[in-house]
């Protein structure tokens, strides 16, 4: 009897959901995605399984009180998390990096007194050839440990794409480009200071030599190096992100490159919280600092070219990276700043840009945000057209190493999903 009444209750809920859920585009700010609408019925969709899959997603996305259920799920995930500090470190490292880390720290049975460069060079994807760009850890003995190699043809392809992209920007505007290292790389450096004295990469120098003055390369490695070596915590332990202090240092150099004065960090008010998920060590060490804008701002999700849905500036009640300006709100986000500078900016990134974006507000009338890694469903036009329509002056390309020269993000998506 209990099973029968449970089945009847679920059937009743499903029926009510089907008839009373509005048939329009709905978004989940907490999950940062567009919810599934009731699918259109067709025999072909029924027989190939598409209709059943979409209908199941529709019911799941339409359950009453789903946001509260998601919050409960997040809290349970944090409570039940069994990740250790090593787990957090391993999230962003390759198998080769883990092996070298274990050797350097005596975790494995085979230990070595110094990092093994020959081992790095034997791995084909990381084997640097003459003319390739590299990212390396610099050793005290004058040598280096290769972390990533970037084939010359990849650097040239990205440079060509950036040059083509920069033609969308009017005279006087610029494209500011930077790449952020993984937390795992920073932890390898700071955890082995008896071997290493810094890090370096020449890929931005190569891009700079292959592109026009419209493209300004900002070397995040060089900017962060002295702070990292001085013990400043710039990366998170329980996530693959950097923290707001790391992004602030890079923002300062981007603004100085324009002949402008950065706003002092302490002139902003912040809400400071510890994460509610992850390992105990990550919860203790990691801090999220959510900025309150110094001037009133109006914040919108944009769809179908010019339709606006008002959203909060940040989700100050959550304790993870999704809180920064509500994460990657698809397909387009617009912030009207209230500073009246006569200029507009577009920020493009892979979520490493989110903690930096608030610092850019005082320099623009509007700051826009999109993610070129995905086709612009529901945008109603191309990113290139949106740049023209919104009279964008400057573009900031802020990516992690996961989406730098060797990935498809700048080699393919920058063209395919923009034009």
C-alpha positions as CSV (number, residue, x, y, z in Angstrom):
1,X,0.0,0.0,0.0
2,X,2.8,2.4,0.8
3,X,4.4,1.8,-2.6
4,X,1.1,2.3,-4.3
5,X,0.4,5.7,-2.6
6,X,4.0,6.8,-3.2
7,X,3.5,6.0,-6.9
8,X,0.2,7.9,-7.0
9,X,1.8,10.9,-5.2
10,X,4.7,11.1,-7.7
11,X,2.3,10.7,-10.7
12,X,0.2,13.6,-9.2
13,X,3.2,15.8,-8.8
14,X,4.4,15.0,-12.3
15,X,0.9,15.9,-13.7
16,X,0.8,19.2,-11.9
17,X,4.4,20.0,-13.0
18,X,3.5,19.3,-16.6
19,X,0.4,21.5,-16.7
20,X,1.4,24.4,-14.5
21,X,5.1,24.9,-15.4
22,X,5.3,28.0,-17.7
23,X,6.4,27.1,-21.2
24,X,9.1,29.8,-21.5
25,X,12.8,30.0,-21.0
26,X,13.8,29.6,-17.4
27,X,17.2,30.0,-15.8
28,X,18.7,28.6,-12.6
29,X,21.0,31.2,-11.1
30,X,22.4,28.8,-8.5
31,X,23.3,26.2,-11.1
32,X,24.3,28.7,-13.8
33,X,22.3,27.1,-16.6
34,X,19.1,27.2,-18.7
35,X,16.4,24.8,-17.4
36,X,14.7,22.2,-19.7
37,X,11.3,23.3,-21.0
38,X,8.5,20.8,-21.8
39,X,9.7,19.0,-25.0
40,X,7.7,19.0,-28.2
41,X,6.2,15.5,-28.9
42,X,7.1,13.7,-32.1
43,X,7.2,10.0,-33.0
44,X,10.8,10.3,-34.2
45,X,11.8,11.8,-30.9
46,X,9.8,9.2,-29.0
47,X,11.4,6.2,-30.8
48,X,15.0,7.5,-30.7
49,X,14.8,8.2,-27.0
50,X,15.2,12.0,-27.2
51,X,11.7,12.8,-26.0
52,X,11.9,10.5,-22.9
53,X,15.3,12.0,-22.0
54,X,14.2,15.6,-22.4
55,X,10.9,14.9,-20.5
56,X,12.8,13.4,-17.6
57,X,15.0,16.5,-17.5
58,X,11.9,18.7,-17.7
59,X,10.4,17.0,-14.6
60,X,13.6,17.2,-12.7
61,X,14.1,20.9,-13.5
62,X,10.5,21.7,-12.5
63,X,10.2,20.1,-9.1
64,X,8.8,22.5,-6.6
65,X,11.4,23.9,-4.1
66,X,14.3,22.7,-6.2
67,X,16.5,25.6,-5.1
68,X,16.1,24.6,-1.5
69,X,16.9,21.0,-2.3
70,X,20.0,22.1,-4.1
71,X,21.1,24.1,-1.1
72,X,20.6,21.0,1.2
73,X,22.5,18.9,-1.3
74,X,25.5,21.3,-1.2
75,X,25.6,21.3,2.5
76,X,25.4,17.5,2.7
77,X,28.2,17.3,0.1
78,X,30.4,19.5,2.2
79,X,29.5,17.5,5.4
80,X,30.2,14.2,3.8
81,X,33.4,15.2,1.9
82,X,36.3,13.0,2.4
83,X,38.8,15.0,0.3
84,X,42.2,15.4,1.9
85,X,44.8,18.2,1.3
86,X,46.5,15.8,-1.1
87,X,43.2,15.2,-3.0
88,X,42.8,19.0,-3.4
89,X,46.4,19.3,-4.8
90,X,45.9,16.4,-7.2
91,X,42.8,17.9,-8.7
92,X,44.9,20.0,-11.1
93,X,47.9,17.9,-11.8
94,X,48.7,15.4,-14.5
95,X,49.9,11.9,-13.7
96,X,53.4,12.9,-14.5
97,X,53.2,15.9,-12.1
98,X,51.8,13.7,-9.3
99,X,54.6,11.2,-9.8
100,X,57.3,14.0,-9.6
101,X,55.5,15.5,-6.6
102,X,55.6,12.2,-4.8
103,X,59.2,11.7,-5.6
104,X,60.2,15.1,-4.4
105,X,58.3,14.7,-1.2
106,X,59.2,11.1,-0.4
107,X,55.7,9.8,-0.8
108,X,56.5,7.1,-3.3
109,X,59.1,4.3,-2.8
110,X,61.4,5.9,-5.4
111,X,62.7,9.3,-4.2
112,X,65.1,11.7,-5.7
113,X,67.0,14.7,-4.2
114,X,66.3,16.9,-7.3
115,X,63.6,17.1,-9.9
116,X,64.2,14.8,-12.8
117,X,64.2,16.8,-16.1
118,X,64.9,13.7,-18.2
119,X,61.6,12.2,-16.9
120,X,59.8,15.4,-18.1
121,X,61.5,15.3,-21.5
122,X,60.5,11.7,-22.1
123,X,56.8,12.6,-22.1
124,X,55.9,13.6,-25.7
125,X,53.2,16.3,-25.0
126,X,55.6,18.1,-22.7
127,X,58.7,17.7,-24.9
128,X,59.8,21.1,-26.0
129,X,61.4,21.4,-29.4
130,X,63.5,24.3,-30.7
131,X,61.2,27.1,-31.5
132,X,58.4,25.9,-29.2
133,X,57.1,28.0,-26.3
134,X,57.4,26.6,-22.7
135,X,56.3,27.0,-19.1
136,X,59.0,26.1,-16.7
137,X,60.0,26.1,-13.0
138,X,63.4,27.8,-12.6
139,X,65.8,25.8,-10.4
140,X,68.5,27.2,-8.1
141,X,71.2,25.5,-10.1
142,X,70.4,27.6,-13.1
143,X,68.4,24.8,-14.9
144,X,64.7,24.4,-15.3
145,X,61.9,21.9,-15.0
146,X,59.6,21.7,-18.0
147,X,55.9,21.9,-17.1
148,X,54.2,22.5,-20.5
149,X,55.4,22.8,-24.0
150,X,53.5,24.8,-26.7
151,X,54.3,23.9,-30.3
152,X,55.2,26.8,-32.5
153,X,52.4,26.1,-34.9
154,X,49.9,26.4,-32.0
155,X,51.3,29.8,-31.0
156,X,51.1,31.0,-34.6
157,X,47.5,29.8,-35.0
158,X,46.4,31.5,-31.8
159,X,48.2,34.7,-32.8
160,X,46.5,34.7,-36.2
161,X,43.1,34.2,-34.5
162,X,43.8,37.0,-32.0
163,X,44.7,39.4,-34.8
164,X,41.5,38.6,-36.6
165,X,39.5,39.0,-33.4
166,X,41.2,42.4,-32.7
167,X,39.7,43.8,-35.9
168,X,36.3,43.9,-34.1
169,X,37.7,46.5,-31.7
170,X,37.7,50.2,-32.8
171,X,40.8,52.3,-33.0
172,X,42.0,53.2,-29.6
173,X,40.7,50.0,-28.1
174,X,42.8,47.0,-27.1
175,X,42.6,43.2,-26.4
176,X,44.2,42.4,-23.1
177,X,45.4,38.8,-22.9
178,X,46.7,36.8,-19.9
179,X,46.9,33.1,-18.8
180,X,46.7,32.1,-15.1
181,X,48.8,29.1,-13.8
182,X,47.1,26.2,-12.1
183,X,47.2,26.1,-8.3
184,X,49.1,22.8,-8.6
185,X,51.9,24.5,-10.3
186,X,52.1,27.2,-7.6
187,X,52.1,24.6,-4.9
188,X,54.9,22.7,-6.7
189,X,56.9,25.9,-6.7
190,X,56.3,27.0,-3.1
191,X,56.5,23.4,-1.7
192,X,60.0,22.9,-3.1
193,X,61.8,26.2,-2.5
194,X,65.0,24.3,-1.8
195,X,65.0,23.5,-5.5
196,X,63.1,26.3,-7.2
197,X,63.5,30.1,-7.4
198,X,60.6,31.0,-9.7
199,X,58.7,30.2,-12.9
200,X,58.7,31.6,-16.4
201,X,57.1,31.2,-19.8
202,X,57.9,32.7,-23.2
203,X,54.6,32.1,-25.0
204,X,53.2,35.6,-24.4
205,X,56.4,37.0,-25.7
206,X,56.0,35.0,-28.9
207,X,52.4,36.0,-29.3
208,X,53.4,39.7,-28.7
209,X,56.0,39.4,-31.5
210,X,53.4,37.9,-33.9
211,X,50.6,40.4,-33.3
212,X,49.8,44.1,-33.6
213,X,49.9,46.7,-30.8
214,X,46.2,46.3,-30.4
215,X,46.9,43.1,-28.5
216,X,48.5,43.7,-25.1
217,X,49.9,40.6,-23.4
218,X,50.0,40.7,-19.6
219,X,52.5,38.2,-18.0
220,X,50.6,36.8,-14.9
221,X,53.5,34.5,-14.1
222,X,55.9,37.5,-13.7
223,X,53.3,39.5,-11.8
224,X,52.5,36.8,-9.3
225,X,56.0,35.4,-8.8
226,X,57.3,37.7,-6.1
227,X,54.1,37.4,-4.1
228,X,54.0,33.6,-4.4
229,X,57.7,33.4,-3.3
230,X,57.0,35.7,-0.3
231,X,54.3,33.3,1.0
232,X,51.2,35.2,-0.2
233,X,48.3,32.8,-0.6
234,X,47.0,33.5,-4.1
235,X,45.3,30.1,-5.0
236,X,42.6,28.0,-3.5
237,X,43.2,24.5,-2.0
238,X,39.8,23.1,-2.4
239,X,39.1,24.4,-5.9
240,X,41.1,24.8,-9.1
241,X,40.8,28.6,-8.9
242,X,43.0,31.5,-7.9
243,X,41.7,33.8,-5.2
244,X,40.7,37.5,-5.3
245,X,44.1,38.7,-4.3
246,X,45.8,37.0,-7.2
247,X,43.3,38.5,-9.6
248,X,43.8,41.9,-8.0
249,X,47.5,42.0,-8.6
250,X,47.0,41.2,-12.3
251,X,44.2,43.7,-12.6
252,X,46.5,46.4,-11.3
253,X,49.1,45.7,-14.0
254,X,46.4,45.7,-16.7
255,X,45.1,49.1,-15.6
256,X,48.6,50.5,-15.3
257,X,49.3,49.4,-18.9
258,X,46.5,51.8,-19.9
259,X,48.0,54.7,-18.0
260,X,45.3,54.5,-15.4
261,X,45.4,54.3,-11.6
262,X,44.2,51.1,-9.9
263,X,41.7,51.5,-7.1
264,X,43.3,50.5,-3.8
265,X,42.1,47.1,-2.6
266,X,41.0,48.5,0.8
267,X,38.7,51.1,-0.7
268,X,36.2,48.3,-1.4
269,X,34.0,46.7,1.2
270,X,33.9,42.8,1.1
271,X,31.9,40.0,2.5
272,X,34.4,37.4,3.7
273,X,33.3,33.8,4.0
274,X,35.0,30.3,4.2
275,X,33.8,27.6,1.8
276,X,31.1,25.2,3.0
277,X,32.3,22.3,0.9
278,X,35.7,20.4,0.4
279,X,38.2,19.0,2.9
280,X,38.6,20.4,6.4
281,X,41.9,21.9,5.4
282,X,40.4,23.6,2.4
283,X,37.5,25.0,4.5
284,X,40.0,26.4,6.9
285,X,42.5,27.9,4.5
286,X,40.4,29.1,1.6
287,X,38.7,32.4,1.9
288,X,36.2,34.0,-0.6
289,X,36.1,37.8,-0.5
290,X,33.0,39.1,-2.3
291,X,33.3,42.8,-3.3
292,X,30.5,45.3,-3.0
293,X,30.6,47.9,-5.8
294,X,31.5,51.5,-4.8
295,X,28.9,52.9,-7.2
296,X,25.3,51.6,-7.8
297,X,25.2,49.1,-10.7
298,X,22.4,47.5,-12.7
299,X,23.0,43.9,-13.6
300,X,21.3,41.9,-16.4
301,X,21.3,38.6,-18.2
302,X,21.0,39.3,-21.9
303,X,19.3,37.0,-24.4
304,X,17.8,37.2,-27.9
305,X,20.1,40.1,-28.7
306,X,18.6,42.8,-26.4
307,X,16.1,41.2,-24.0
308,X,17.1,41.8,-20.4
309,X,16.5,39.8,-17.2
310,X,17.6,41.6,-14.0
311,X,19.9,39.7,-11.7
312,X,21.9,40.5,-8.5
313,X,25.5,41.7,-8.7
314,X,26.7,38.7,-6.7
315,X,25.2,35.8,-4.8
316,X,26.5,36.8,-1.4
317,X,24.8,33.9,0.3
318,X,26.9,31.2,-1.4
319,X,30.4,30.2,-0.5
320,X,32.1,29.2,-3.8
321,X,33.3,30.7,-7.1
322,X,29.8,30.7,-8.5
323,X,29.0,33.6,-6.3
324,X,31.3,36.0,-8.2
325,X,28.8,38.0,-10.3
326,X,26.6,34.9,-10.4
327,X,29.2,32.9,-12.3
328,X,29.1,32.5,-16.0
329,X,25.5,33.7,-16.7
330,X,24.7,32.4,-20.2
331,X,24.5,33.5,-22.9
332,X,25.6,37.1,-22.1
333,X,25.8,39.3,-19.0
334,X,25.7,43.1,-18.9
335,X,26.6,45.4,-16.0
336,X,25.7,49.1,-16.2
337,X,28.3,50.6,-13.8
338,X,27.1,54.2,-13.1
339,X,30.7,55.6,-13.5
340,X,30.0,57.5,-16.8
341,X,33.5,57.1,-18.5
342,X,32.3,56.9,-22.1
343,X,33.8,53.4,-22.6
344,X,32.6,49.8,-22.6
345,X,34.4,46.5,-22.0
346,X,33.8,42.8,-22.7
347,X,35.4,40.1,-20.5
348,X,35.9,36.7,-21.9
349,X,37.3,33.8,-19.9
350,X,36.8,30.4,-18.4
351,X,35.8,31.5,-14.9
352,X,39.3,32.6,-13.9
353,X,38.1,36.0,-15.0
354,X,35.2,36.2,-12.6
355,X,37.0,37.4,-9.5
356,X,38.9,40.1,-11.5
357,X,35.9,41.5,-13.4
358,X,34.5,43.5,-10.4
359,X,37.7,45.6,-10.3
360,X,37.2,46.7,-13.9
361,X,33.8,48.5,-13.2
362,X,35.2,52.0,-12.4
363,X,36.8,52.4,-15.8
364,X,33.7,51.7,-18.0
365,X,30.1,52.7,-18.4
366,X,29.3,49.0,-19.1
367,X,31.1,45.8,-18.5
368,X,29.9,42.7,-20.5
369,X,30.7,39.1,-20.0
370,X,30.4,36.0,-22.2
371,X,32.1,32.6,-22.6
372,X,33.3,31.7,-26.1
373,X,33.8,28.0,-25.3
374,X,30.2,27.2,-26.0
375,X,27.9,28.1,-29.0
376,X,25.7,31.1,-28.1
377,X,22.4,29.4,-27.8
378,X,19.6,31.9,-27.2
379,X,21.9,34.9,-27.9
380,X,20.1,35.5,-31.2
381,X,23.2,36.6,-33.0
382,X,27.0,36.3,-33.0
383,X,29.4,37.5,-30.4
384,X,31.0,39.6,-33.1
385,X,27.7,41.3,-33.8
386,X,27.1,41.9,-30.0
387,X,30.6,43.6,-29.8
388,X,29.5,46.0,-32.5
389,X,25.9,46.5,-31.1
390,X,27.2,47.3,-27.6
391,X,30.1,49.5,-28.9
392,X,32.8,47.5,-27.0
393,X,36.1,49.4,-26.7
394,X,38.3,46.9,-24.9
395,X,38.2,43.1,-24.5
396,X,39.8,41.2,-21.7
397,X,40.8,37.6,-22.4
398,X,41.5,35.9,-19.1
399,X,42.1,32.1,-19.2
400,X,43.7,29.4,-17.1
401,X,46.4,27.2,-18.6
402,X,43.7,24.7,-19.3
403,X,42.4,27.0,-22.1
404,X,45.6,28.6,-23.3
405,X,47.6,28.0,-26.5
406,X,47.3,24.2,-26.7
407,X,43.6,24.0,-26.1
408,X,40.8,24.5,-28.7
409,X,39.5,27.6,-26.9
410,X,41.8,30.1,-28.7
411,X,42.7,27.9,-31.6
412,X,39.1,27.2,-32.7
413,X,36.4,28.6,-30.4
414,X,37.7,32.1,-30.7
415,X,36.7,32.1,-34.3
416,X,34.0,29.5,-34.6
417,X,31.9,30.7,-31.7
418,X,32.5,34.5,-32.2
419,X,31.9,35.1,-35.9
